[in-house]
Amino acid sequence: MLDRTDPPAVNYLLAELQTLEVELHHPGARCSRARLEQLLDPEFREVGRSGTSYDRETAINYLTSVEVHPAVASEDFEVVRLGQELALLTYRSAQVDQGGGLSNHTLRSSVWVRSANRWRLRYHQGTPAAQVW
């Protein structure tokens, strides 16, 4: 179990999961179908900021079919270890338009599961949020 009083362990886990999460913000060439299949758990589910539910295959098909992905700004990442091989990552995000403006502010929660010595995203939810930036 992660000891929240052990800053190096908390910081390492946060950095690791944040890196994986942010990789999903820019699926383009950097995130192929094969990479998405590595990142998303076979039981992956998502509830988008619209309230719509998605399964793994729908999410992968969408992320690999969109030609132009909006830039995403994210901040306030926090991690909580829920079990030995289970962690909750929360953060805020917004889409960045071409002029640098922010829209679609969202509170995000991701449940990551560690198996076979790697983290995989099991569940993700986006909730519309008030603009704070």
N, C-alpha and C positions, 0 to 999 in steps of 0.2 A: 504494500500500500504506500502511496506517495505521502510523505510527511510534509504537510504545508508549512512547517517550520524550517524545512530544509530548502532555502532559496535556490541553491544550484540545481537540485532535482526538479523543483517547480519550474524554474526558468528553462531548463533543458526540454522538459515535456512541452511547455508552452511554445518554445521556438520550433520544435519538431512538428507539432500539430498545426501551428500557424503557417508554416512553410507549405505543408500539404494542402491546407485549406485555400491558401492564396493561389496555389497552382490551379485550382478549379475555377478561379475567377477569369482565367485567360486560357480557355481550352484550345483555341486555334491550333497552330502547328505544334505547339509545345505539349499539347494534351491530346494524343490520338485515341482512337477507340481502344487500342491495346492498353494505353496508360490509364484511361478511365476504368477499364475492367480491373486493373490492379488497384486503383484507389477506392472504388466503390464496392462495398461488401455485397455478396450475392443476395443478401436480404435487404439491400438498400431501399429506403423509402424517403420521400421528400414531401413536405407541404410548403408550397411556394408562397410568396408574399401575397399572391392573389387568393390564396385559400384552396387552390387546386392541389390534389394529391398526384404524385408521380411515382412509378416504380423504376427500378434500375434500368431496364431496357429503354423505357420512354426517355429517361434523362440522358442516357448515352446517345440515343438517336438524335435527340434535340441538340445536344452540345456538339456533336460531330457534323450536323447539317447546317448550322448557322455560319454564314460566311464572315460576317462582321460582328464581333462581340463588343459591347460597350465596355469602356474602361471602368474599373471599379476601384473606389477608394475605401479602405477599411481601417478601423482603429479600435481601441479599447478591448483588445483581446484578453480574455481570462480563461483559465483552465481549472477544472475541478476533477480530481480522480474519483470515479464512482466505484471502482473496484480494481483488482490487480491488473486487469487487461481491458479496462473500460474508462473512458474520459469524456467529459462534457466541455466543449469549447464554445464560448459565447463571444460575440463582438458586434460592432455596428458597421454598416456599409452603406454606400451610396454610389449611384452611377455618375460618371464624369462625362459631361458633354464636351463637344469640340472646343468650346470657349472656356472650359475649365469649371463651368457651373455644376452643381451637384443636384441630383434629383433621386426620386425613389429611395429615400432613406429607409433603412431596414435594420431591425434587430435580428440577429441570426444566432441559432443554436445548432450545434453539430455534435452528434454522439459518435465517437471513434472507438473501434474495437481492435485490440491487438491480437493477431493470431499469426502463426508461422513467422514470428519475429518481425512483423510489420503492422503498421496501423492502416485500417480501412474504415471508410466512412459508412456507418450503418444507417444513420437517420439525420436529416437536415430539415430545419424549419426557418422560414423567413416571415417576420411580422412587420407590417408597415409601422414606421416610427416617425415621430416629430423631427423636423429639421433642427439640428443643433450646431452644425458647422457653418 
